[in-house]
Amino acid sequence: MNGTTRRLTMAQALVEHLINQWTVVDGEEVPLFAGVFGIFGHGNVTCLSEALEGVKDRLPTWRGQNEQSMALAALGYSKAKLRRRLMIATSSIGPGALNMMTAAGTAHANRLPLLFLAGDSFTNRLPDPVLQQVEHYDGPTTTVNDAFRAVTRYWDRITHPAQIIQSLPQAIGTMLDPADCGPAFIALPQDTQEIAFDYPEEFFARRLWSIPRPRPDRDALAGAAEMLKGAERPLVISGGGVRYSGAGSALREFALERKIPVVETVAGKGALVHEDPVHCGPVGIIGSYSANALAERADLILAIGTRLQDFTTGSWTAFAKDARIVCVNAARWDASKHMAHAVVGDALECVRELGEATSGWSLDGSWLEEGKRRFGEWNALLDDRQAPTNAPVPTYAQVVGMVNRAADGADHMVAAAGGIPGEVQKGWRVKAPDTYDLEFGFSCMGYEIAAGWGNAMANKGKGETWVLLGDGAYLMMNSDIYSSVLTGHKMIVVVCDNGGFAVINRLQEFKGTLGFNNLLKDCLIENPDGFPHVDWAAHAASMGAESRHCESLADLRAALEWARTTDRSTVISIATHAFDWTPGDADWDVGVPEVSERGSVKEARAHQESIRAKRRIGV
């Protein structure tokens, strides 16, 4: 250290440190933090905004319309960048901060990096209680920001300006660590932000970060290799870690040389293109017949880069009870699930070294041939389901198929909760790697349009961003249509109107309860005219978007072609069937009443018990 210092406020020093963090993406050195999504209020407007305004040419600040959606947009950006570049989300204290909690949970569940900077009340407590402060009688230091402890990987509150010297590098290191990756939260009390401090000049030195690639333990790897070579029907499950590690090509070569079929999780879809010679479809609850049939017959599951969520495992009913599991994951927690043989390390490094350890070994090809035959049958089913018809109301499958055909290899698809996830996971045929974003780790309704904005920002000039969602998700959060028009980041939003929360209505009725409070027609309505119909196209147009409503699949085809020619975000709406879904699902364990007067519920309970009897461990 040279002993020189720079006197800055804590907020100014924080910003100056962040703009001097760099990383390497595709061989090019770029700023680690690409920008800030911010809504200013008391707690961040007088000090933090002053600091951000001074560097707006180096760290752009984008104004959101809702704290939750702007943070979801930040996730859409970092996901599109494969966690290699990050965004910041800042809010005021109180409700502004708490609005970001859903996004924090989404980031935590999906292992996505995002830096939250929230204003906080005064550390000196002299003005207490301040506007929006929630007082705790038994804990005066507790604020609403303590709630973020449950949904972040790193949490801190800066009560002295010197603390950021230690805190910021720890927060960044956490977000870039493949094992610990997730959101970091730093609370910034109003009075601490304003204090000037003599910071060491080294704190502002340019730092080049790289994402670590931990290699696996030799013994663990050797054990996995022996288990693989002893299997007759091994199956690779490719998870999100494969994509974030950039291991797609290596996995393809590994599986192709050894003639092992590969199926994919929600987060893993897109590491391989749809037509890849080892690809056999999505596995699990919103999976394909092909992948789920292979999972039932596999004697060894090689799960790479997946946390084995219940939608992948069919609530642990999708695999044979005697199948062995090898889990390759950067996180020990994920690698050690369900008594698996754990191989802890980076997906790319593990695939490479497992390839070396099994060099010269391969199956005879019949198992992969079975997988491709089943996948061919699945594709034929998709062709049939997605074929246009003259039915008065098209299905989700038909809409998804038509949008998929309209998209080219440079385009990206974004979706999240509701009925769309099952239809895109089953029916979206990926044309180029890493062009598919289905947020289903947290199933966050409202992610779609917000993340579409972030995705369009990340991929500006590199094809279209297609956002698919239902009417329920659109009503829940749509203001970033305006944001995208305001900032010039075009996306094409396709709204499927099926009259409410149709897929959860499907689950409700499947488990024995009559449709209740999900479809709009089944809600408590005291309006004598029934439920009002939303003119989605007119609503979007009022926010500055181009828009069209479609009455048929022929209209939709023309609208999709037109949407590619527009110069701003474009919204297309079409009515879709509320009761017609693509099959292929694995079982799902959900709670069903043990006692009920309804015969339909009793039948559903008996069926649920039969599902639980299939679980690998326990009933």
N, C-alpha and C positions, 0 to 999 in steps of 0.2 A: 504494500500500500504506500502511496506517495504522500499521504497526509493532507492532501488538499480536500476541501469540502465545498459544497454548494448549499446555500441557504434557500430552502423552499418550504412551502407549506406541505403538510402530509399529503394532501390531495395532488398537488403539483408533482411531488416526488414520485407518488404512485404511478401517475400517468407517464412521467418521463422514463421510469423503469420499464413499463410495459412496452413502450414504443421502441425500446432497444433490445427486445427479445426477437431473435430470428430463428429460422429453421430452413431446411432444405427440402424442396418438393420437386420431384422429377429433375434433379440435378441443378435446380436454380435456388439461390438463396432469396428467401422472401420473409417479410415480417410474420412472426408467429401469430400475432393478433391482427386479424384482417379488418376489424372495426368494432364499433359499439352500437348496440341497440339500446336506446335510452328514452325514458320518459322522466322528465325532471319535475321535482316538487320540493317541498321543504325537506331538507336532509341530504339532497344532492345537487340542488340548483345553484347555490351560492358559491360553493367551493369546488366540487368535482366538475360541474359544468364549466366553471371558469378555466379550470386546467385543461379540459377537453377541447374547449373552443380554441385555445392557443396552439393546439397541434392537429387541427382538423384536416390539414393537408397531408398529414402522415398517418393519422388514425381517424378515419371518417366516423362520424356519429350519425346513425340513421334513426329517425323518430318513429317509434311505434305508436299504435293506437290503443293498445292494451298490454299491460306488463306481462301477462301470461303468453300472449301470442308473439310478442317480440322475442321472448326467450325461446319459444318454440321455433321461431324463424332462425335463431342462432343455432339451434340444434340441427335444423335442416341444412344449414350451411356447413357445419362441421362434419355431418354425416356425408354430404356430397364430397367433401374433401378427405374422406376416409380417416378422419380424426387427426389429420396432419397440420391443419390450420384451425385456429380457434376464434371464437367471438366472445364478446363481453356483453352482459346485460346489466343495466343499472336502473335503480328505482329510488323513489323517496322512501320514507319510513311508513310504517303502518300498513294500510291496505295495498299500497303500491308494492311493498315488499312481499306481502303474503300472496298477492296475485301471481307471483313467480314460482310459488311452491309446486304447483302442478308440473311446470316445466322442469323443475329440479327433480321431481320424482321420475319424470320421463327420462331425463338424462341418467339418473342413477340406475334405473332398471335396464336401460339399454347400453350402459357402460360408455356414455358419451361425454366428452369434455365441454365444459362451459363455465366461464368465470362470472359469478354473480357479485355485484358490488351494490349493496343496499345501504341507504341512509339509516341512521339509528339515532336514538334520543341522546341527551347530553350525559357525558360521563360525570360531570361535576354535580349534576342533579339540581342545580340552583333554580332553573326555570320550571322544574317539574310541577305538575304534569303538563307536558307540551301537547300540542295538537296531534291527535292520532296515537298517542302513547297509551298502551295497555298496561295498567299498573297491577303488580302482584304484591299483595300485602305481606307475604312471607319471603319475598325475594326481590328487593328493589332493583337489582341489576338485571333481572330478567326482562327481555323485550320480545316482541313478536318474532324477531330474527332467530331466537333460540329454537323456534319450530323447525328451522332448516337443518338442524343437527340430524334429523331422521332421514333426510333425503339428499345428503351431500357426502362426498368422500373426504372433503377437507372443509373444516369450519374454523373461523377465527373472528374475533372482535378486536379492533385496533383501539386500545385505550391510551396509547402513548405513540407519538409519531415515529419513534425509533423502531417500533415493532415491525413495520413493513419490511425492514431490511432482512429479517429472518422469515417473515410470513410469505411474502410473494414468491420467492424461489421454491418454497415448500409447496405452495398451491400449484405452481406451474409444473413442478416435478410430478405431483400426484396426477394431474390431468394428462400428462404425456406417458405415464407408466402403463403399459398394456395390462398389467395385473391389477392396478388400482384405479384405472381410468374411470372418470366420472366427474360430476360437477364439484367445483370448489366455490365456497361462499365466504365472503369477507364483509363483515358489518363495519360501517364507517360512521361512528358517532359524529354529530354535527360539530361539536366543539373541538374534537381531535383533528378533523379535516382542516381547520383554519390555522392550526398551530404551526409556526415556522421552526425548522430544525436544521442543524448543520449536517447534511448527509455526506458521507464519503463519496468522492468522485467515482470510485470503483463501482458503486451501486448503479451507476448510469452507463457503465461500459457496455458496448455491444456484445451480446452473448449469442452464440449459435447453438441451438438445441438439436438433438437428434433423438428419435424414439428408440429406446433400447430393444434389443432382440436377444433375450435370455435363451441360452442353449439348454437342452434337457440334461438331466442326470444320466450318466452312462448306463448305470444298472437299470434304471427305470426304462430307458429306451431299449436296452437289450431284452428285457422282459416283454415289452410290447412287441418287439420283432418276433420273438419265439411264439407268442400267442397268435400273432397274425399268420405265421407260417404253419401253425398247427390247425388253422381253421379251414373248413371246407366251403363255407358260404359267408365270408366276411362282407360287411357293408360299411361304407364310409358315409358318415353324416357330416356335411359341410356347413359350418356355422358362420356367424358374423366375424369371428376372429380370423377366418381364412381371408375374407375381403380386406379387413383392416391391416392384416399383415402383408397383403399383396401376394398371397400364396396360391391364387387360383391356377396359374399356369403350372406351377410345380405340382400341385395336387392332381391336375389333369394328367400330367406325364406319369406321375407315380401310379395312379389308378389304371391308366391305360396299359402300362407295361406289365402290371400284375393282374390285369383283367378283373378288376374289382368295380362293381357298380357304385355310383355316388348319388346320394339323395341330399336334399338341402332343407335347412330350416328357413324360417321367415327372414331372419337377419342374414342368413347365408345365401339366399337366392340372389343370383347375379354374379357370383364368383365364376360360374360357368355359364355359357350361353345355352339356350334351350336345346339346340341341336348338337351339343357336344357329344362325342361318341361314348362317354362314360356316364352322362347325365341320365337319371331315371326318374326325375320328378321331385316334387315337394313331399315331405313326410309329415305325418301327424294329423291333428284334429282338423286342420284346413288343408290337408294334403291330398295326394292323388292315390287312386287305386294301385297304381304301379309301385310307388315307393312304399306304401303301407303293406302291400303283399310281400315285398322283399324284406321289410323289417320283421314281419311275422316269422319268416323262414330263416333269417340270418342266425348263424351260430356265434358270430362275433360282431360287435358294434364298435367301430373305430370312430369315435365322436371327436371332431377337430374344431376347436374354437367355438363351442356352443355351451351355454349354461344349462342345457337340457330342461328347458321350460316345459310345462305340462302340454302345451300345444305341439311340442316336438315329440314327446314320449307317449302321447295319448294317456296322460295321467299314469304313466308307467304300465300301460296295458298293451302298447304297440309291439313290444318285443317278446320273444319266447322267454319263459321263466328261467330256462337253463342257458340262455345266451350270455356270453361273457362280454364285458364292456371295458374298452380302453378309452380313457379320456385324455386328450391332448389339449392343454389350455395354459395360457400365460398366468392365470390365477389359480393358486392352489385350491381355493374354495370350490371353484367350478370343476377342476380336474378330479376332485376326490369324492364327487357325489355318487350315491348309491353303490358304494363298495366297489367302485371301478378301479382298475389298474391305472394309477395317475401318472401322467407324463407332463411335468410342468415346464413350459417353455413357449417361445414364440412359434406360431404355426408354421411359418416358412422354414425356420431352422429345423423344427421337429420333422416336417415332411421330408426335407432333404436328408437328414440323418437317418430317418426310418427307411428311406429309400436305399441308402448305403448299407444299412444293416440287413436288408432283405434282397440285396442285389442278386440276380440270378434266379430268384424264386418267383413263380407266378402260378395262377390257377390254370385249368385247362381251357377256359373260355366259356364253358356251358352256363356258368352262373351269370356272367355278364350278358350272355345271349338271352337268358331268361329275362333279365332286367330290361333289355332293349325291346324284347318282344312285348312285355307288359307295358312298357312306355309307349310303344307303337299303338297298342290298343287304347291307351289313355289319350293319345293324340287324336285318334279316330273319334273317341267320345267328345273331345273338345271341339273338333271340327263340326260334329253334329250339333252340339249345344250352341255353338257360336254362329251357326249359319243363319243369315237373315231370313225372316219369314214375313208374312203379311198379318201376323197376329196384331190385334189392336193395341196391346201393351207389350213392349219387348221385355226380355229378361235381362238381368244383370250380365249374364254370360254373353249375350248378344252385344250389349253395349261395350263391355270390356274387350271383346274380340274385335269390334269395329275400331275402337280407339287404338288398340294394339297394332292393327294393320295400318292405321294412319301414321303411327310413330315410326321414325327411322332409327338407325343405329346410333345417331348422335343425341337422341332425345332421352329424357329422364322421366320416370314415373314416380309420383308421390301419392301415398294413401295411408290410412290409419284405421280408425275404429269403425264398427258397424258391420253392414253386410258386404261392403266392398272388399275387406281383407281376404275372406275366403275365396271370392271370385277372382281377384288378381293373383293370389298365391297359386291358385289352381290353373288359371287361364291366361295369365300374362306370359307371353313367350319372349324371354329376354334375348335381344339381338346383339348387344354389346356388353362386355363386363362392366359392372359397377354403375348401372343405369337404373337401378330399381331400389326404391326406398319405401318399404312398408313398415311403419312403426307399429309393432304389435308386442313389444316387450312390456309396455305399459298400457297398450290399447287406449291411447289418449285421444278421445274425441275432441276435435278442435286443432289437432296437429296439422291437418291436411293443408289448408290454405296458408297458414302461417309458415309451415316448413316449405311449402311451395315457393313462397317469397324468398326464403333463405337459399333454397336450391337454385332458383333462377339467378340470384345474385352470384352464387358460386360458379355457375355455368354460363354466365352471360356470354353470348357469341358462340356457344358450343351446342346449338340445337335447342329444341323446345323443352319446357318443363310442363308435363301433363299432370294435373291434379284430379284424382277421381274421389268423389265423396257422395254421401247420401244427403237427403234434405235435412235430416236431424242434425248431422254434423255441420251443415251449412248454417243452420239457425243458431247453433251453439257458438260459432266463432267465424266471422267472415270479414272483419274489418281490414284485414291485410290485403284484400283486393284493392282497397283504397291505397294502402301503403305501397303496393307494387306499382300502381299507376303513378303515384306521387314520385317514386324514386326511379321509375323507368326500368323496372325489372319484370319483363313479360312472362306470364304463365298462362296456360290454357286450362280452365277449370270446367270439368264436366260434372254437373249435378244430376244425380239419379233420384227422382222424386217417387218414393214408394209409400208416401202417406204416413211417415213417422219412423219409429225405431223398429223396423221390420224384422231384423235378424234376432233381436232379443225377444221379440214377440214369438218368433219361431221356437226359441229355446223354452220360453214360458209354456207354450202350448204342447211342446214335445214332452215336457215333464208334468203334464196333467192339468195345468191351470188354464182356464178360459182366457182368451185375449183380454188384457187389462192394463190400461194406462200406458201402452206402448205405441200402438197405432193411434193416430189422431182420432179416428172414428170410435175408438174404445176409451177415450179419455172422458173425464167429467166435464161436460160442456153445458153451460147455461146460456150460451148464445142461441137465440131462437133460430138463427140461420145456419147453425152447425159450425164446423171449424172453417175459418177463412183460408182460402187458397192463396199462397204466396206466388206472385209473379217474379220468379227468380231472375229472369232476364231484365226486367225493369228495375229490380232492386240493384243488380250489379251495375246497370247503366247509370244509376244515380250516384254511384261511387266513381264514375269516370271510365268504367270498363266498356269494351265492346261486348255485345251479347246477342244471343239468339235463343229462342225456344223452339224445340223440335217436336213435331207431332208423330214422326215415324222414323224408322231406321234409314229410310231414303233421305229424309231431312237431315238426320244426324250425319250421314256420310258427306253430304254437301257442306254442312256446317263445319265439320272437322277440316275439310280442305280449305274452306274460307278462313278458319282460325289461324292457319299457318301463314296467311298473308297479312294479318293485322299487325299493327305497330305497338300494341299495348296489351295488357292483360285482357283476356277474352273469356267470357263465361257462356257455357252452353248448357241448357237444361232439357231434360227429357223424362217423361213418366216411365217408370219401370215397375215390373211385377213384384208384388210384396210377398209372394208365396212360392216362387219358383227358384230353386237353388241348385247349383252344380253339386253332384254327389262326390263321394270319395273319402269322406271323413273317417278318422279313427274315433275311438271312444273318448269320452270326457267325463271325469268325476266331478260332479257338482252336488250340492246339498238338495235332497228331495225330502219332503216331510215324512217322518216315520209313522205318523198317525194322521189320517184324514178321512172325512166322510165321502170324498169323491172317489169313485171307482177308477177314474183315469189317473189320479194321483197314486193310488195303491198299485196300479199296474206299472207306473213310472218308477215307483220305489223298488218294486221287484226287479225291474230291468236294471236299475242303478246298482243293486246288490250283485247282480250277475256281472256287471262291469268291474266292480271292486274285487270280485273273486279272481279276475284275470290279472290283477296287479302283481308285479314281480315280488313285492314284499308286503305281507300283511293283507288283511281284508277290512 
